[in-house]
């Protein structure tokens, strides 16, 4: 199992308070984030955070909710997902097994 540490920063003044809900142990808000471990934006962020849409909003094709903030990956233990076969470069024609002499 791989581990990733993520720092999150949001602008609380942008929170739509009508989306807050009360649970058994407090007041909650559903958030959504998209993180790209391979690419950063101009501010060194790996992704953003927004308030989650309801199922009804998604089904109706509503515009996404405003971005509340950003996230940065500050720790990655180095474990990676396997590279899909379509992304692997083929070995040169003169070396049919690449750098690995065992073909299995």
N, C-alpha and C positions, 0 to 999 in steps of 0.2 A: 504494500500500500504506500502510495506516495503522499507527501505532506506539502502543503503550500501555506505560507503565512501571508495574510492580506491586511493592509491598513486601509481603513475606510473613513472618509470624511464627507459629511453632508451639511448642507445649508438648511438648518431647521426652520428658517423662515419660509421656505418653499413647500413645507409639508401641508398637504390638503387635510386639515383636521377632521373633515367629515369622513375620512377613510380610517380614522382610528377606531378601534373596537375594544370593548372590555371583555377580558377573559377571567378565569378563576384566580389568577395571581397578579393581574395588573392590566394596564392599557397597552394594546399592541398595534402594530402597523405592519402590513405585508410589504416587503421590498423585493425588487428584482435586480439582479446584477448580471452583466456579461463581462467575462474576463478573458483576455487574450494573453496567454503566457509567452507567446513568441514575438509580440510587437507592442511597442509603447507609443503613446501620442507625443505631441510636442512638449507636454508638461511632465513627461516620464510616468504617466498613468497607464495602467493595463486595462482599465475598464471604467464603467459608470454604474451608478445606482439610481433607480427610479422607484416610485411607488408602484406596486403591482396593479395590473388591471383585473377587474372582475371577469368571470367567465362570460357574463352577458356582454361586457364591453368588447372582449376579444371576438365573440361570435358576431357582434354587430359591426366589426371592422373599425372600431373607434380609434382615433389617433392615440399614440402612446402617451403615457403620463409624463410630466416634466422630469427632467434629470435633476436629482437632488444633490448629487455629488459624484465623487470619483473614488477609485480604489487603485492601490499600488501593491504589487507583489514585492514583499521585502524578504521572503524566505522561500526557497524551493529546494527540496532535498535532492534534486537532480534526477529523480525517477521520471521517466517519460513514457508516453503511450507508444506502442509499436507503430512504426511508420507503415502506412498503407502501401501495398505492393506497387501501386501506380506512382508513388512518390520516390521509389528507390531508383537510383541511376543504374543503368545496366553496366556490367563489366566491359572493359575494352575488348574488341574482337580478338586481339592477340592473347588475351588472358581470360579464357572462358570461365574460370572459377573465381575471378576477382583476387583479392588478397588471401582468400581462404582456399588452401589446396584440397580440402575435403568437401566434396560437392553435396553433402547431406547434413 
